Each structure stands twice: as structure tokens, then as C-alpha cells.
Amino acid sequence: MTESRPAEPHHVDAARAAPEPAELRVWGIPGLPEIGTGDHLPRLIADAARSAGVEPGDILAVTSKIVSKAENRIVRADDREQAITDETVRVVATRPRADGGTTRIVENRLGLVMAAAGVDASNTADGTVLLLPLDPDASAAAIRAAVEACVGAPVGVIITDTAGRAWREGQTDMAIGSSGVRLLDDLRGSRDAAGKLLEVTAPAVGDEIAAAADLVKGKASGIPVAAVRGLAGLLDDDAPGARSLVRPLDDDMFAQGSKEAWDEGYRAGFSAHAPEDRDRVEE
């Protein structure tokens, strides 16, 4: 009779079964002076980045406010509402406020849908407001070139701004400009850990980086630039800028506020009635 033998132990490749967790480091970059019109912002950021230990493979997140100041996007505006109107391309939704004013959600010149068109009255002199940069992607490219010349290539740069989100309270930072960074980690066509095909998964990693950076920049800390380390795999010379994240209007399922959509539907239905039916509707 053949002697039974215990089964050989099943050896698991530990590297495959438990891959090393990703590690991310995010820190604020000190040393920047108060930025004013005409300052050479790319050089100032490059010098501060070198002093803060930025290395090739890092990504910088730069608050749009200092870009606007350096690029003279400061306008006199005793009435901020007029500046919002001037920057508006399309009104999405309006709501009256308790103070008698009106909150406006609009599409601005950059294609971004934001409250107040991104016009900012904070951290600027009384009687002035800040507009968003004219071309945040170009601004990011100029900063990136200066930083790479200073610390070595590659690095990525994201220009950030604060916005609210549909369905959610509060605000978070998002990418409105970028250079050298893949902003969407498009996983469509790949498979998850269970082998299932991913059909729509495309994390907005550019916005996630912007939000993470805001945790160390803050709104009143005087630290307008942060560095992110651990995401070198997202660096890509050929990556499109942040304008690529703007959803085309035809694909936007929420192109109007609920009240505006209802009003438009009502008007369309009303105008479709025959004159005799319309008289009854009016009654």
C-alpha cells in the first residue's frame, strides 16, 4: 500500500499577494514673497522649489490667485457683479441670497462652470477683484519650464482653483491648468482585481492632486504652492492641458439648474399649444 504524504505547502509570492502600498508625500513650499503685477512668477517658484527640495518626478500645485496677480488679472470693481457678468459666457443657474444678492453659477471664458465665474474678491486690495488667468495651461507650461531648468526634468505643474460640486456641500480645489501631467488616469479597457472589465473608470487624478495640495496650502497660510511626490507615473510630456477636462455641452446632463430647466420646459410646452388651448392654460 502506498504511504500517503502530506500535501506540499502552498507557497505564495509575497510580492504579488501583498504589493507595497503606494506612498504619497505632500508639502507646502515656503519662501515665496507677496506676488504683484509683473513679478517673474516662474523664476520665483523655481527658486523656492529648489530650496524646498523639489526633485525630478515631483508635481507642483500652484494656486491660481498668484498667477492672476503676476499676470495683472486684477481689475477695479466697486461692483463685483459687473466683473462676473463680463466673465460669463453662459448662465447655468441663479438663486437669490438672503442678503438680497443673487448667486450665479455660470460658464466662464475658460469653459469652467463655477460660482461667480471664478471672480475672487479675497486676498486682493479693496475695490479690486481677481479674474482667473487668461490661459492657465500656458501659465503652467511657463512655470514647468523654469522649475525643470532649476531642479531637473521631469516635473509636472498644475494650476488650481477652488469650486463647489454638484450634489455636495462645501468646496474643493481642482485643476484649471496643467503642463506635463496626465490629469485622467484612464483605466477603461483594463480589468479590476476580480478580472472584471472596467468600462467607465477614469479617476480625475489632476483634481485629486489639487485637492490634496490644498490641505497643506490652506486659504490663509501664505503658502500658495505645494509639492506632491509619489506620482511620477503620471508625468507625461504629451499630456493635454486642463482644458481637456471640460465636458462638452452636448454631453453635459446638468447643463442647467433645476429651476431653469423647468422654466424652459414650461415655456416650450406653453408655446406649443394651439391658440385656443393656450387661452385655457392662461386661465
Salt bridges, closest charged atoms under 4 A:
GLU34 OE2 - LYS69 NZ 3.05
ASP47 OD1 - ARG50 NH2 3.44
GLU55 OE1 - ARG229 NH2 3.78
ASP58 OD2 - ARG229 NH2 2.80
GLU81 OE1 - ARG104 NH2 2.88
GLU87 OE1 - ARG73 NH2 3.69
GLU87 OE2 - ARG109 NE 3.30
ASP99 OD1 - ARG97 NE 3.18
GLU107 OE1 - ARG90 NE 2.92
ASP120 OD2 - LYS65 NZ 2.38
GLU148 OE2 - ARG144 NE 3.32
ASP173 OD2 - LYS217 NZ 3.91
ASP173 OD1 - LYS219 NZ 2.99
ASP185 OD1 - ARG182 NH2 3.83
ASP186 OD2 - ARG188 NH2 2.51
ASP214 OD1 - LYS219 NZ 3.24
ASP237 OD1 - ARG144 NH2 2.37
GLU260 OE2 - ARG95 NH1 3.33
ASP263 OD2 - LYS259 NZ 2.95
ASP277 OD1 - ARG280 NH2 2.25
